[in-house]
């Protein structure tokens, strides 16, 4: 029903129901609600007289409020006669929101949302709604299937701490870029001077006098909506006969309950927020092995039945079929022969034919099943490979590598050392491993070609000129362009232990900082934005540690770190 600005009440026409824009401006929509509840009572079932008419209730019912409450509702112009019954006017804006049901029809990824960067990327609205229903600001969110990093992205946006994991290096590379380049709204913290002032404006009360600490665990300042009910109006002490519509609405709003909208915090539109500090960790080189007596009998029996070297045998079998692939099509090291080798650090030996038709000997060193290959393994395997007749090529296979491995691999003269990353699918074993044939199970990521220059003012600039790629068909190393590089980072104060991203550059096709650029508008000049996608770094002061580190990541998520003395 409609209450027009002149006080006239009528039903909405069929056309107005289809197209609400045809309803006159200033009209209030309402529904004539029931004033009775089931069950008769001596005091609550008496007739109520209004404007000379005594309104009766149906049998076995009683009024929803007492007689003074009905009188207050009448003074607030909330009662209306419909047929022979007295009804309650429930306006549309009495409670302008509705709870979500189990059917979410607004969470699909539409053409107006952000473009998908991952095949199975989840809509941010789905994760957002689940996260807001179950967590508070400052809580820790864990997602063990990272994908494109939607959970981490949403958690960062809403002030939750997060941990996300994935076996795919591509997924982690995409997630890292997405979070590093993201732009977030700046929500007002409850525990901040601005938040206290906004809270005082909303509630009409003086803010508490205490020193704020910007503690995110105390939450944000959220929008509220009034929740006007029949009970709150019937018990309102400020409503009297003869009040104007504005006075009645003000009295109702003063005593009405409110609902907090936890998905609508107030924002400071003058501030732009980016992601806080986060780390990217690789597989730990350590593994805790439980004592046999702590294991179930079934596990101990399975361990006794498992043949020794099963992991190495499985790796050699797949290596024999798949070969070693670099990033160039048709440049694959195909083994003519590959057999196990009973060495201390070497697990396999074989031969392959290069592009000139020469047979070359290959040694294989397989890293730990649950760990990281370090420079010590490279050094010891290389020493073993050059003994006796010697090998031409040493292939170091591992799921993860210590940052210093690439430096160690260059120290052995005529012995070519290939740092080969194994696909994480190999960790599942032959029973679960998808039969990929000659798929990219073993990949070589070349060394970055870096030029470091010292400028006239003493500052340093770094240029990434490409990636040195090993061609197994010729045995030669050549320099490729920067097209294979998705992004590269510089730690300008490398301490030899942890890599901190102090400069970040994205040379791939996409420009992840475009949204941030539009948000900041003229606050940052065009030259500075262009430098984010450059192969030449911005100048920086010489490090106090005497070392810088450069990390290069390709489109497959593979990364290599090189340390330089400057």
C-alpha positions in Angstrom: 0.0 0.0 0.0 1.1 3.6 -0.6 0.9 6.6 1.7 1.1 9.7 -0.5 2.7 13.0 0.6 -0.7 14.5 1.2 -1.7 11.7 3.6 -3.9 9.8 1.2 -3.6 6.0 1.4 -4.3 3.7 -1.6 -3.2 0.5 -3.0 -0.3 0.4 -5.6 -1.5 -0.1 -9.1 -0.3 -3.1 -11.2 1.8 -0.8 -13.3 3.4 0.7 -10.2 4.2 -2.7 -8.8 6.0 -3.6 -12.1 7.8 -0.2 -12.3 8.2 1.4 -8.9 9.7 4.5 -10.6 6.1 5.5 -11.5 5.2 6.0 -7.8 5.0 9.7 -6.9 8.0 11.1 -5.1 7.7 11.4 -1.3 5.4 8.4 -1.1 6.0 5.8 1.7 5.3 2.2 0.9 3.9 0.0 3.7 2.2 -3.3 4.4 -0.9 -3.6 6.6 0.4 -6.0 9.3 -1.6 -8.2 11.6 -2.2 -6.8 15.1 -3.3 -10.0 16.8 -1.6 -13.1 18.2 -3.1 -16.5 18.8 -4.5 -17.3 22.2 -7.2 -15.3 24.1 -6.8 -13.5 27.4 -9.1 -11.5 29.6 -7.2 -8.3 29.4 -5.6 -8.6 26.0 -8.7 -9.6 24.0 -10.9 -6.6 24.9 -12.2 -4.5 22.0 -10.2 -1.3 21.2 -12.0 1.9 20.4 -10.6 4.3 17.8 -12.4 7.2 16.2 -15.7 6.0 17.6 -15.3 2.5 16.3 -14.8 -0.5 18.6 -12.6 -3.0 16.8 -13.1 -6.7 17.8 -10.5 -9.4 17.5 -11.1 -12.8 15.9 -11.9 -15.6 18.3 -9.1 -17.1 20.4 -6.7 -14.2 19.7 -5.3 -11.2 21.7 -3.7 -7.8 20.8 0.0 -7.8 20.2 0.4 -5.0 22.7 -1.5 -3.6 25.7 -4.2 -0.9 25.4 -1.8 2.1 26.1 0.5 0.7 23.4 -2.4 0.6 21.0 -3.1 4.2 21.9 0.5 5.2 21.2 0.4 3.4 17.9 -2.7 5.4 17.0 -1.0 8.7 18.0 1.9 7.7 15.8 -0.5 7.2 12.9 0.5 3.6 12.6 -3.0 2.1 12.7 -5.2 1.6 9.6 -8.6 0.0 9.0 -8.6 -2.7 6.4 -12.1 -4.1 5.9 -13.6 -4.6 9.4 -10.1 -5.2 11.0 -7.6 -2.9 12.6 -4.1 -3.3 11.1 -0.6 -2.0 11.8 1.3 0.1 9.2 4.7 -1.5 8.7 6.7 0.9 6.5 9.3 -0.3 4.0 12.0 1.7 5.7 11.2 0.4 9.2 13.8 -2.2 8.5 15.4 -1.7 5.1 17.5 -4.8 5.0 16.8 -8.5 5.0 18.9 -11.5 6.2 20.6 -13.7 3.7 19.2 -17.1 3.0 21.0 -20.2 1.8 20.5 -19.2 -1.8 23.1 -16.7 -3.0 22.2 -15.6 -6.5 24.4 -12.5 -6.6 27.8 -14.3 -6.3 28.5 -15.2 -9.9 31.5 -13.7 -11.7 29.9 -11.2 -14.1 31.3 -9.3 -17.0 31.7 -6.3 -14.8 33.8 -8.0 -12.2 37.6 -8.4 -12.3 38.9 -10.6 -15.0 39.8 -14.2 -14.0 43.5 -14.9 -13.8 43.1 -18.5 -12.8 41.0 -21.3 -14.3 39.1 -22.2 -11.1 39.1 -18.7 -9.6 36.4 -18.3 -6.9 34.3 -15.1 -6.8 35.5 -12.7 -4.2 31.9 -12.2 -3.0 31.6 -15.9 -2.0 34.7 -15.9 0.1 33.9 -12.4 1.5 30.5 -13.5 2.7 31.8 -16.7 4.4 34.7 -14.8 6.0 32.5 -12.0 7.4 30.0 -14.5 8.8 32.7 -16.5 10.7 35.6 -14.2 11.6 36.4 -10.9 13.2 39.1 -8.4 12.3 42.5 -9.7 13.4 41.5 -13.4 13.2 43.7 -15.8 11.3 42.4 -17.4 8.1 43.9 -20.5 6.6 43.4 -21.6 3.0 45.4 -24.7 2.0 44.4 -24.5 -1.7 45.6 -21.0 -2.6 44.9 -20.9 -6.4 44.8 -17.3 -7.5 44.9 -16.1 -3.9 41.3 -15.0 -3.5 41.1 -16.0 0.2 44.3 -14.1 1.0 43.0 -11.1 -1.1 39.7 -11.0 0.7 41.3 -11.5 4.2 43.7 -8.7 3.5 40.9 -6.4 2.5 38.8 -7.1 5.6 41.7 -6.9 8.2 42.1 -10.6 8.8 45.5 -12.3 9.0 46.0 -15.1 6.5 48.1 -18.1 5.5 47.6 -19.7 2.1 49.4 -22.7 0.6 49.7 -24.4 -2.8 51.8 -27.0 -4.5 51.7 -25.1 -7.8 54.4 -22.4 -8.2 52.2 -20.8 -10.9 49.4 -20.3 -8.4 51.7 -18.8 -5.8 53.3 -16.5 -8.4 49.8 -15.3 -9.4 48.7 -14.8 -5.8 51.8 -12.9 -4.9 51.4 -10.5 -7.8 47.7 -10.1 -7.1 48.2 -9.2 -3.5 51.3 -7.0 -4.1 49.4 -4.8 -6.6 46.0 -4.8 -4.9 44.2 -1.6 -3.8 42.0 -1.8 -0.8 39.6 0.6 0.9 40.8 2.2 4.2 38.2 1.2 6.8 37.9 3.4 9.9 39.2 1.5 13.0 37.1 1.7 16.2 40.3 2.1 18.1 41.4 5.3 16.3 40.7 9.0 16.8 38.8 9.2 13.5 36.8 6.1 14.5 35.8 7.5 17.9 34.6 10.7 16.3 32.5 8.9 13.7 31.1 6.6 16.5 30.1 9.7 18.4 28.4 11.2 15.4 26.4 8.0 14.9 25.3 7.4 18.5 25.0 11.1 19.6 27.1 10.3 22.7 30.4 11.8 23.8 33.4 9.6 22.8 35.3 7.8 25.6 38.4 9.6 26.7 41.3 7.1 26.3 44.5 6.8 24.2 43.8 4.9 21.0 46.3 2.3 19.7 44.8 1.5 16.2 44.2 -2.1 17.4 42.5 -3.8 14.5 41.2 -6.5 16.8 38.7 -4.0 18.2 37.1 -3.9 14.8 35.9 -1.2 12.4 33.2 1.5 12.7 30.2 -0.1 10.9 27.1 1.4 9.4 23.8 0.8 11.2 20.2 0.7 10.1 17.2 1.2 12.3 15.1 -1.8 13.2 11.7 -0.2 14.0 9.2 -2.7 15.5 5.7 -2.6 16.7 7.0 -3.1 20.3 9.5 -0.2 20.1 6.7 2.2 18.9 4.1 1.0 21.4 6.5 1.5 24.3 7.9 4.8 23.1 7.5 7.4 25.9 8.0 10.5 23.6 5.0 9.9 21.3 2.0 12.0 22.1 -1.3 13.0 20.4 -1.0 15.9 18.0 2.6 15.5 17.0 3.7 16.2 13.4 5.0 13.5 11.1 8.6 14.8 11.5 8.3 14.9 15.3 6.9 11.3 15.3 9.7 10.0 13.1 12.3 11.7 15.2 10.9 10.2 18.4 10.7 6.7 16.8 14.3 6.9 15.5 15.5 8.0 19.0 14.2 4.8 20.7 14.4 2.3 17.9 16.9 -0.6 18.0 19.6 -0.7 15.3 21.3 -3.5 13.4 25.0 -3.4 12.6 26.0 -4.1 9.0 29.3 -5.9 9.4 29.8 -5.9 5.6 29.6 -2.1 5.4 32.3 -0.4 7.5 32.9 3.3 7.1 35.7 4.2 4.8 38.2 7.1 4.6 37.9 8.0 1.0 41.0 10.2 1.2 43.3 7.3 1.9 44.4 4.4 -0.3 45.5 1.2 1.4 47.8 -1.5 0.0 48.7 -4.9 1.4 50.7 -5.1 4.5 54.0 -7.0 4.7 53.8 -10.7 4.0 56.3 -13.5 3.3 56.5 -16.2 0.7 58.0 -19.4 2.1 59.2 -22.5 0.4 59.2 -26.1 1.5 61.3 -26.6 4.7 64.4 -28.6 4.4 63.7 -30.3 7.7 61.3 -33.2 8.3 60.5 -34.6 11.8 60.4 -38.4 11.7 58.3 -40.0 14.4 59.8 -42.9 16.4 58.6 -46.3 15.2 56.9 -47.1 18.5 54.7 -44.0 18.1 53.4 -45.2 14.7 50.4 -47.4 14.1 51.2 -51.0 13.3 49.7 -50.7 9.8 52.1 -47.9 9.1 55.1 -49.8 10.4 54.2 -52.8 8.4 53.8 -50.7 5.2 57.3 -49.2 5.8 58.8 -52.7 6.1 57.1 -53.8 2.9 58.3 -50.6 1.0 61.4 -51.4 -1.1 64.4 -49.1 -0.4 65.0 -46.3 -2.9 61.4 -46.4 -4.1 61.2 -42.6 -4.4 64.5 -42.5 -6.4 63.3 -45.4 -8.7 60.1 -43.6 -9.4 61.9 -40.4 -10.2 64.3 -42.1 -12.6 61.5 -44.0 -14.3 59.7 -40.7 -15.1 62.9 -38.9 -16.0 63.7 -41.7 -18.5 60.3 -41.2 -20.2 60.0 -37.4 -19.9 63.5 -36.1 -20.2 64.5 -32.6 -19.2 62.8 -29.7 -20.8 63.8 -26.0 -20.9 61.2 -23.4 -21.8 61.8 -23.7 -25.5 59.7 -26.1 -27.6 61.7 -29.0 -29.1 64.7 -28.3 -26.8 64.4 -31.4 -24.6 67.2 -33.5 -23.2 66.1 -37.1 -24.3 67.9 -39.9 -22.7 69.2 -42.7 -24.9 69.9 -44.7 -21.7 69.2 -44.0 -18.0 70.0 -46.4 -15.2 70.3 -46.3 -11.4 73.8 -45.5 -10.0 75.0 -46.7 -6.6 76.8 -43.5 -5.7 77.0 -41.5 -2.6 75.4 -38.4 -4.1 74.6 -39.6 -7.6 71.4 -41.7 -8.1 71.5 -42.3 -11.8 73.7 -42.2 -14.9 72.9 -42.3 -18.6 73.6 -40.9 -22.0 72.0 -38.7 -24.6 72.8 -37.5 -28.1 73.4 -33.8 -28.6 72.6 -31.8 -31.8 75.9 -32.7 -33.4 75.3 -36.4 -33.0 77.8 -36.8 -30.1 77.0 -39.1 -27.2 77.3 -37.3 -23.8 77.3 -38.8 -20.3 74.8 -37.6 -17.8 74.8 -38.0 -14.0 71.6 -37.6 -11.9 71.4 -36.4 -8.3 68.0 -36.5 -6.8 67.1 -34.2 -3.9 65.1 -35.2 -0.8 61.5 -36.2 -1.1 60.5 -33.8 1.6 63.0 -31.1 1.6 65.1 -28.5 -0.2 68.3 -29.0 -2.3 71.1 -27.0 -0.8 74.5 -25.9 -2.1 76.2 -28.8 -0.2 74.4 -31.4 -2.3 75.4 -29.6 -5.5 79.1 -29.4 -4.4 79.3 -33.0 -3.3 77.5 -34.4 -6.4 79.7 -32.3 -8.7 82.8 -33.6 -7.0 81.6 -37.2 -7.4 80.6 -36.5 -11.1 84.1 -35.4 -12.2 85.9 -38.4 -10.6 87.2 -41.2 -12.9 86.0 -41.0 -16.5 83.7 -38.3 -15.4 80.4 -37.0 -16.8 79.6 -34.2 -19.2 76.4 -33.0 -17.6 75.1 -33.2 -14.0 71.3 -32.9 -13.5 70.3 -31.9 -10.0 66.6 -32.7 -9.5 64.6 -31.2 -6.6 61.2 -29.9 -5.6 62.7 -26.8 -4.1 66.2 -25.2 -4.0 68.2 -23.0 -1.7 68.8 -19.5 -3.1 72.6 -20.1 -3.2 72.3 -23.2 -5.3 72.6 -21.3 -8.6 75.9 -19.7 -7.5 77.3 -23.1 -6.5 76.3 -24.6 -9.9 78.6 -22.3 -11.8 81.9 -23.4 -10.2 82.7 -26.6 -12.0 84.3 -25.7 -15.3 83.6 -28.2 -18.1 80.9 -29.9 -16.0 77.5 -28.5 -17.0 75.3 -28.4 -13.9 71.5 -28.2 -14.6 69.3 -27.1 -11.8 66.1 -29.0 -12.6 62.8 -28.4 -10.8 60.5 -31.5 -10.5 56.8 -31.1 -10.9 55.0 -31.3 -7.5 52.8 -34.0 -9.1 55.8 -36.4 -8.7 55.4 -36.2 -5.0 52.2 -38.2 -5.3 54.0 -41.3 -6.5 53.2 -43.6 -9.4 49.8 -44.7 -8.0 48.3 -41.2 -8.1 50.6 -39.5 -10.7 48.8 -38.5 -13.9 50.4 -40.3 -16.8 51.7 -37.2 -18.7 54.1 -39.0 -21.0 56.7 -36.5 -22.1 55.0 -33.7 -20.1 56.9 -31.0 -18.3 57.8 -33.0 -15.2 61.4 -31.8 -15.2 62.1 -28.2 -16.1 65.3 -26.1 -16.3 65.0 -22.4 -15.6 68.0 -20.5 -16.8 70.2 -18.0 -15.0 69.2 -14.4 -15.1 71.5 -12.1 -17.1 72.0 -9.1 -14.9 74.0 -5.9 -15.4 74.9 -3.7 -12.4 76.0 -0.1 -12.9 77.2 2.5 -10.5 76.0 6.0 -11.3 77.9 9.3 -10.9 76.3 10.0 -7.6 77.4 6.7 -6.2 74.0 5.0 -6.4 73.4 1.7 -8.0 71.1 0.6 -10.8 70.3 -3.0 -11.9 69.3 -4.0 -15.4 67.8 -7.4 -16.2 68.7 -8.3 -19.8 67.2 -11.8 -20.1 67.7 -15.3 -19.0 70.6 -17.6 -19.9 69.0 -20.8 -21.3 70.8 -24.1 -21.7 70.0 -25.9 -25.0 70.4 -29.6 -24.4 70.4 -30.3 -28.1 73.7 -28.4 -28.6 75.1 -28.2 -25.1 75.4 -24.4 -25.4 74.1 -21.7 -23.2 72.6 -18.7 -24.9 70.9 -15.5 -23.6 67.1 -15.2 -24.2 65.0 -12.1 -24.0 63.0 -10.8 -21.0 59.8 -12.2 -22.5 60.1 -15.3 -20.2 60.3 -13.1 -17.1 57.0 -12.3 -15.3 58.5 -10.2 -12.6 61.7 -9.5 -10.8 62.6 -8.2 -7.4 65.6 -6.7 -5.7 66.6 -6.8 -2.0 68.9 -3.7 -1.8 70.1 -4.7 1.7 70.5 -8.5 1.5 71.6 -10.0 4.8 72.4 -13.4 3.5 69.5 -15.1 5.2 66.1 -13.6 4.2 65.1 -12.0 1.0 63.1 -8.8 1.4 61.4 -7.3 -1.6 62.4 -3.7 -1.6 62.0 -3.1 -5.4 59.4 -4.9 -7.5 59.1 -4.8 -11.2 56.6 -6.6 -13.5 57.7 -7.1 -17.1 54.8 -9.5 -18.1 52.0 -8.5 -20.4 49.6 -7.4 -17.7 50.0 -4.2 -15.6 48.9 -5.2 -12.1 49.2 -1.7 -10.7 46.7 0.0 -13.1 43.9 0.1 -10.5 46.2 1.6 -7.9 47.5 4.1 -10.5 43.9 5.3 -11.2 43.1 5.6 -7.5 46.2 7.7 -6.7 45.7 9.8 -9.9 48.2 12.7 -9.8 49.8 11.8 -6.5 52.5 9.8 -8.3 54.0 11.0 -11.6 53.9 8.9 -14.8 57.6 8.3 -14.8 57.4 6.5 -11.5 54.5 4.3 -12.7 56.4 3.4 -15.9 59.4 2.3 -13.8 57.3 -0.5 -12.2 57.2 -2.3 -15.6 60.8 -1.7 -16.5 63.8 -4.0 -17.0 66.0 -1.3 -15.4 65.6 -0.6 -11.7 65.3 2.8 -10.0 68.7 3.9 -8.5 69.3 3.0 -4.9 72.0 3.6 -2.3 74.8 1.1 -1.9 73.9 -1.6 0.7 75.4 -1.4 4.1 75.8 -5.2 4.0 77.8 -5.0 0.8 75.4 -7.4 -1.0 72.2 -7.2 -3.0 70.0 -10.1 -4.2 68.0 -10.3 -7.4 65.1 -12.7 -7.7 63.6 -13.5 -11.1 60.3 -15.3 -11.6 59.1 -16.7 -14.9 55.5 -17.3 -16.1 55.5 -20.8 -14.7 56.2 -19.5 -11.2 59.8 -20.8 -11.2 62.2 -18.5 -9.4 65.9 -18.1 -9.1 67.9 -15.9 -6.7 71.3 -14.5 -7.4 73.5 -12.6 -4.9 75.9 -9.9 -5.9 78.7 -8.2 -4.1 78.6 -4.4 -4.8 
